[in-house]
Amino acid sequence: MMLGVQRTGVSAAAGGLQRAGLIRYRRGVVTILDRRGLRQRACECYGLSKREFDRLLDDPSRREVQPRKARSARV
């Protein structure tokens, strides 16, 4: 997801998350160290944003496979 923010804002936010032990951030590369902690720290809009992102990209390989219902055969 892209954000329209200045580099200083990204550096400040990433620095706070790094100090909290949630990510490692260096030279524009972000490594998530604690996914659960990161999600807990995120606002409730994370889930909404993720669902919309997934809907827009609609990657069928990421969908959960639904079991097929058995059909009765006609003879």
N, CA, C and O atoms as a GROMACS GRO file, in nm:
protein
  300
    1MET      N    1   0.085  -0.116   0.000
    1MET     CA    2   0.000   0.000   0.000
    1MET      C    3   0.090   0.123   0.000
    1MET      O    4   0.188   0.127   0.074
    2MET      N    5   0.059   0.221  -0.080
    2MET     CA    6   0.139   0.343  -0.086
    2MET      C    7   0.070   0.454  -0.008
    2MET      O    8  -0.053   0.466  -0.010
    3LEU      N    9   0.150   0.532   0.059
    3LEU     CA   10   0.099   0.644   0.135
    3LEU      C   11   0.158   0.773   0.081
    3LEU      O   12   0.272   0.774   0.034
    4GLY      N   13   0.082   0.880   0.085
    4GLY     CA   14   0.132   1.009   0.040
    4GLY      C   15   0.189   1.087   0.157
    4GLY      O   16   0.129   1.185   0.200
    5VAL      N   17   0.304   1.044   0.207
    5VAL     CA   18   0.368   1.111   0.322
    5VAL      C   19   0.514   1.141   0.289
    5VAL      O   20   0.573   1.081   0.199
    6GLN      N   21   0.569   1.235   0.364
    6GLN     CA   22   0.709   1.269   0.344
    6GLN      C   23   0.800   1.167   0.410
    6GLN      O   24   0.760   1.098   0.504
    7ARG      N   25   0.920   1.158   0.361
    7ARG     CA   26   1.018   1.063   0.413
    7ARG      C   27   1.040   1.079   0.564
    7ARG      O   28   1.056   0.980   0.635
    8THR      N   29   1.040   1.203   0.612
    8THR     CA   30   1.063   1.225   0.756
    8THR      C   31   0.952   1.162   0.839
    8THR      O   32   0.977   1.110   0.948
    9GLY      N   33   0.829   1.165   0.788
    9GLY     CA   34   0.717   1.103   0.859
    9GLY      C   35   0.730   0.951   0.863
    9GLY      O   36   0.704   0.888   0.965
   10VAL      N   37   0.771   0.894   0.751
   10VAL     CA   38   0.791   0.749   0.745
   10VAL      C   39   0.904   0.708   0.838
   10VAL      O   40   0.893   0.609   0.911
   11SER      N   41   1.014   0.784   0.837
   11SER     CA   42   1.128   0.754   0.924
   11SER      C   43   1.090   0.761   1.070
   11SER      O   44   1.134   0.678   1.150
   12ALA      N   45   1.010   0.860   1.107
   12ALA     CA   46   0.968   0.876   1.247
   12ALA      C   47   0.879   0.759   1.290
   12ALA      O   48   0.898   0.702   1.397
   13ALA      N   49   0.782   0.724   1.206
   13ALA     CA   50   0.692   0.613   1.239
   13ALA      C   51   0.769   0.481   1.244
   13ALA      O   52   0.750   0.402   1.337
   14ALA      N   53   0.854   0.457   1.145
   14ALA     CA   54   0.932   0.333   1.142
   14ALA      C   55   1.027   0.326   1.261
   14ALA      O   56   1.049   0.218   1.318
   15GLY      N   57   1.084   0.439   1.299
   15GLY     CA   58   1.173   0.441   1.416
   15GLY      C   59   1.100   0.401   1.543
   15GLY      O   60   1.153   0.325   1.624
   16GLY      N   61   0.978   0.451   1.560
   16GLY     CA   62   0.898   0.413   1.677
   16GLY      C   63   0.865   0.265   1.679
   16GLY      O   64   0.871   0.200   1.783
   17LEU      N   65   0.830   0.212   1.563
   17LEU     CA   66   0.798   0.068   1.554
   17LEU      C   67   0.922  -0.017   1.576
   17LEU      O   68   0.915  -0.126   1.632
   18GLN      N   69   1.036   0.034   1.531
   18GLN     CA   70   1.162  -0.038   1.551
   18GLN      C   71   1.202  -0.038   1.698
   18GLN      O   72   1.244  -0.141   1.752
   19ARG      N   73   1.188   0.077   1.764
   19ARG     CA   74   1.220   0.084   1.907
   19ARG      C   75   1.129  -0.006   1.990
   19ARG      O   76   1.169  -0.056   2.095
   20ALA      N   77   1.006  -0.027   1.942
   20ALA     CA   78   0.912  -0.116   2.010
   20ALA      C   79   0.940  -0.263   1.981
   20ALA      O   80   0.876  -0.352   2.037
   21GLY      N   81   1.037  -0.290   1.892
   21GLY     CA   82   1.073  -0.428   1.859
   21GLY      C   83   0.978  -0.495   1.761
   21GLY      O   84   0.978  -0.617   1.750
   22LEU      N   85   0.899  -0.416   1.691
   22LEU     CA   86   0.801  -0.473   1.599
   22LEU      C   87   0.856  -0.492   1.458
   22LEU      O   88   0.817  -0.586   1.388
   23ILE      N   89   0.946  -0.404   1.417
   23ILE     CA   90   1.006  -0.413   1.283
   23ILE      C   91   1.155  -0.383   1.290
   23ILE      O   92   1.205  -0.334   1.391
   24ARG      N   93   1.224  -0.415   1.182
   24ARG     CA   94   1.361  -0.367   1.162
   24ARG      C   95   1.355  -0.285   1.034
   24ARG      O   96   1.304  -0.332   0.932
   25TYR      N   97   1.405  -0.165   1.038
   25TYR     CA   98   1.396  -0.072   0.925
   25TYR      C   99   1.534  -0.018   0.896
   25TYR      O  100   1.596   0.044   0.982
   26ARG      N  101   1.581  -0.041   0.774
   26ARG     CA  102   1.712   0.009   0.736
   26ARG      C  103   1.717   0.034   0.586
   26ARG      O  104   1.689  -0.055   0.506
   27ARG      N  105   1.752   0.156   0.551
   27ARG     CA  106   1.767   0.195   0.410
   27ARG      C  107   1.648   0.157   0.324
   27ARG      O  108   1.664   0.105   0.214
   28GLY      N  109   1.528   0.182   0.374
   28GLY     CA  110   1.408   0.156   0.297
   28GLY      C  111   1.360   0.013   0.297
   28GLY      O  112   1.259  -0.018   0.233
   29VAL      N  113   1.429  -0.076   0.367
   29VAL     CA  114   1.389  -0.216   0.374
   29VAL      C  115   1.327  -0.240   0.512
   29VAL      O  116   1.389  -0.213   0.614
   30VAL      N  117   1.205  -0.291   0.512
   30VAL     CA  118   1.134  -0.318   0.637
   30VAL      C  119   1.123  -0.468   0.656
   30VAL      O  120   1.079  -0.540   0.567
   31THR      N  121   1.164  -0.515   0.774
   31THR     CA  122   1.149  -0.655   0.811
   31THR      C  123   1.056  -0.661   0.930
   31THR      O  124   1.081  -0.598   1.033
   32ILE      N  125   0.948  -0.737   0.918
   32ILE     CA  126   0.852  -0.749   1.027
   32ILE      C  127   0.903  -0.854   1.125
   32ILE      O  128   0.928  -0.969   1.088
   33LEU      N  129   0.919  -0.812   1.249
   33LEU     CA  130   0.970  -0.902   1.354
   33LEU      C  131   0.858  -0.958   1.440
   33LEU      O  132   0.868  -1.070   1.490
   34ASP      N  133   0.751  -0.882   1.459
   34ASP     CA  134   0.640  -0.921   1.546
   34ASP      C  135   0.509  -0.882   1.479
   34ASP      O  136   0.455  -0.774   1.504
   35ARG      N  137   0.459  -0.971   1.395
   35ARG     CA  138   0.336  -0.941   1.319
   35ARG      C  139   0.216  -0.919   1.411
   35ARG      O  140   0.139  -0.826   1.391
   36ARG      N  141   0.201  -1.004   1.511
   36ARG     CA  142   0.088  -0.991   1.603
   36ARG      C  143   0.094  -0.857   1.676
   36ARG      O  144  -0.007  -0.788   1.687
   37GLY      N  145   0.210  -0.819   1.724
   37GLY     CA  146   0.226  -0.692   1.793
   37GLY      C  147   0.201  -0.574   1.702
   37GLY      O  148   0.144  -0.473   1.743
   38LEU      N  149   0.242  -0.586   1.578
   38LEU     CA  150   0.221  -0.480   1.479
   38LEU      C  151   0.072  -0.462   1.452
   38LEU      O  152   0.024  -0.349   1.443
   39ARG      N  153   0.000  -0.572   1.438
   39ARG     CA  154  -0.145  -0.563   1.415
   39ARG      C  155  -0.218  -0.506   1.536
   39ARG      O  156  -0.314  -0.431   1.520
   40GLN      N  157  -0.172  -0.540   1.656
   40GLN     CA  158  -0.234  -0.485   1.776
   40GLN      C  159  -0.213  -0.334   1.786
   40GLN      O  160  -0.299  -0.262   1.836
   41ARG      N  161  -0.101  -0.290   1.738
   41ARG     CA  162  -0.070  -0.146   1.745
   41ARG      C  163  -0.140  -0.066   1.635
   41ARG      O  164  -0.157   0.055   1.648
   42ALA      N  165  -0.179  -0.133   1.528
   42ALA     CA  166  -0.246  -0.066   1.416
   42ALA      C  167  -0.388  -0.027   1.455
   42ALA      O  168  -0.448  -0.086   1.545
   43CYS      N  169  -0.441   0.073   1.386
   43CYS     CA  170  -0.579   0.114   1.412
   43CYS      C  171  -0.676   0.011   1.352
   43CYS      O  172  -0.636  -0.078   1.277
   44GLU      N  173  -0.801   0.026   1.388
   44GLU     CA  174  -0.903  -0.067   1.338
   44GLU      C  175  -0.921  -0.059   1.186
   44GLU      O  176  -0.982  -0.148   1.126
   45CYS      N  177  -0.868   0.045   1.125
   45CYS     CA  178  -0.882   0.058   0.980
   45CYS      C  179  -0.791  -0.039   0.905
   45CYS      O  180  -0.806  -0.054   0.783
   46TYR      N  181  -0.698  -0.105   0.974
   46TYR     CA  182  -0.609  -0.200   0.906
   46TYR      C  183  -0.689  -0.310   0.837
   46TYR      O  184  -0.666  -0.339   0.719
   47GLY      N  185  -0.783  -0.370   0.909
   47GLY     CA  186  -0.862  -0.478   0.853
   47GLY      C  187  -0.943  -0.432   0.732
   47GLY      O  188  -0.951  -0.501   0.631
   48LEU      N  189  -1.003  -0.316   0.744
   48LEU     CA  190  -1.081  -0.260   0.634
   48LEU      C  191  -0.992  -0.233   0.513
   48LEU      O  192  -1.029  -0.267   0.400
   49SER      N  193  -0.876  -0.173   0.536
   49SER     CA  194  -0.784  -0.145   0.427
   49SER      C  195  -0.736  -0.273   0.360
   49SER      O  196  -0.727  -0.281   0.238
   50LYS      N  197  -0.704  -0.374   0.440
   50LYS     CA  198  -0.656  -0.500   0.385
   50LYS      C  199  -0.762  -0.568   0.302
   50LYS      O  200  -0.733  -0.618   0.193
   51ARG      N  201  -0.886  -0.572   0.351
   51ARG     CA  202  -0.994  -0.634   0.273
   51ARG      C  203  -1.015  -0.562   0.140
   51ARG      O  204  -1.035  -0.626   0.037
   52GLU      N  205  -1.010  -0.429   0.142
   52GLU     CA  206  -1.029  -0.353   0.019
   52GLU      C  207  -0.912  -0.376  -0.077
   52GLU      O  208  -0.931  -0.391  -0.197
   53PHE      N  209  -0.791  -0.378  -0.023
   53PHE     CA  210  -0.671  -0.404  -0.104
   53PHE      C  211  -0.682  -0.541  -0.171
   53PHE      O  212  -0.658  -0.555  -0.291
   54ASP      N  213  -0.720  -0.644  -0.091
   54ASP     CA  214  -0.735  -0.778  -0.145
   54ASP      C  215  -0.847  -0.784  -0.250
   54ASP      O  216  -0.833  -0.853  -0.351
   55ARG      N  217  -0.956  -0.713  -0.225
   55ARG     CA  218  -1.068  -0.712  -0.320
   55ARG      C  219  -1.025  -0.649  -0.452
   55ARG      O  220  -1.058  -0.700  -0.559
   56LEU      N  221  -0.952  -0.540  -0.445
   56LEU     CA  222  -0.910  -0.471  -0.567
   56LEU      C  223  -0.810  -0.552  -0.646
   56LEU      O  224  -0.814  -0.553  -0.770
   57LEU      N  225  -0.721  -0.620  -0.579
   57LEU     CA  226  -0.621  -0.701  -0.649
   57LEU      C  227  -0.675  -0.837  -0.688
   57LEU      O  228  -0.628  -0.898  -0.783
   58ASP      N  229  -0.776  -0.886  -0.613
   58ASP     CA  230  -0.845  -1.011  -0.642
   58ASP      C  231  -0.751  -1.121  -0.690
   58ASP      O  232  -0.761  -1.166  -0.804
   59ASP      N  233  -0.661  -1.163  -0.603
   59ASP     CA  234  -0.568  -1.271  -0.635
   59ASP      C  235  -0.633  -1.404  -0.595
   59ASP      O  236  -0.638  -1.435  -0.476
   60PRO      N  237  -0.683  -1.481  -0.691
   60PRO     CA  238  -0.752  -1.606  -0.659
   60PRO      C  239  -0.666  -1.705  -0.581
   60PRO      O  240  -0.720  -1.786  -0.506
   61SER      N  241  -0.536  -1.700  -0.596
   61SER     CA  242  -0.449  -1.795  -0.525
   61SER      C  243  -0.448  -1.770  -0.375
   61SER      O  244  -0.408  -1.857  -0.298
   62ARG      N  245  -0.493  -1.649  -0.331
   62ARG     CA  246  -0.494  -1.617  -0.188
   62ARG      C  247  -0.628  -1.646  -0.122
   62ARG      O  248  -0.643  -1.629  -0.001
   63ARG      N  249  -0.725  -1.691  -0.201
   63ARG     CA  250  -0.856  -1.722  -0.147
   63ARG      C  251  -0.856  -1.854  -0.075
   63ARG      O  252  -0.779  -1.945  -0.109
   64GLU      N  253  -0.942  -1.865   0.025
   64GLU     CA  254  -0.961  -1.991   0.094
   64GLU      C  255  -1.044  -2.082   0.005
   64GLU      O  256  -1.144  -2.039  -0.053
   65VAL      N  257  -1.005  -2.205  -0.006
   65VAL     CA  258  -1.078  -2.300  -0.089
   65VAL      C  259  -1.200  -2.346  -0.010
   65VAL      O  260  -1.188  -2.393   0.103
   66GLN      N  261  -1.318  -2.332  -0.070
   66GLN     CA  262  -1.442  -2.376  -0.008
   66GLN      C  263  -1.469  -2.519  -0.050
   66GLN      O  264  -1.456  -2.552  -0.168
   67PRO      N  265  -1.507  -2.606   0.045
   67PRO     CA  266  -1.538  -2.744   0.007
   67PRO      C  267  -1.661  -2.747  -0.084
   67PRO      O  268  -1.755  -2.670  -0.067
   68ARG      N  269  -1.658  -2.836  -0.181
   68ARG     CA  270  -1.770  -2.848  -0.274
   68ARG      C  271  -1.877  -2.936  -0.214
   68ARG      O  272  -1.848  -3.035  -0.148
   69LYS      N  273  -2.001  -2.899  -0.238
   69LYS     CA  274  -2.114  -2.978  -0.190
   69LYS      C  275  -2.130  -3.098  -0.283
   69LYS      O  276  -2.112  -3.087  -0.405
   70ALA      N  277  -2.165  -3.210  -0.224
   70ALA     CA  278  -2.188  -3.329  -0.304
   70ALA      C  279  -2.316  -3.311  -0.385
   70ALA      O  280  -2.415  -3.259  -0.335
   71ARG      N  281  -2.311  -3.354  -0.508
   71ARG     CA  282  -2.428  -3.347  -0.596
   71ARG      C  283  -2.486  -3.487  -0.614
   71ARG      O  284  -2.414  -3.587  -0.619
   72SER      N  285  -2.616  -3.490  -0.623
   72SER     CA  286  -2.676  -3.620  -0.652
   72SER      C  287  -2.679  -3.638  -0.802
   72SER      O  288  -2.712  -3.545  -0.876
   73ALA      N  289  -2.645  -3.756  -0.847
   73ALA     CA  290  -2.639  -3.784  -0.991
   73ALA      C  291  -2.775  -3.830  -1.039
   73ALA      O  292  -2.841  -3.910  -0.973
   74ARG      N  293  -2.816  -3.779  -1.154
   74ARG     CA  294  -2.941  -3.825  -1.218
   74ARG      C  295  -2.906  -3.930  -1.320
   74ARG      O  296  -2.809  -3.919  -1.394
   75VAL      N  297  -2.986  -4.033  -1.322
   75VAL     CA  298  -2.962  -4.141  -1.418
   75VAL      C  299  -3.075  -4.151  -1.515
   75VAL      O  300  -3.074  -4.236  -1.604
   0.00000   0.00000   0.00000
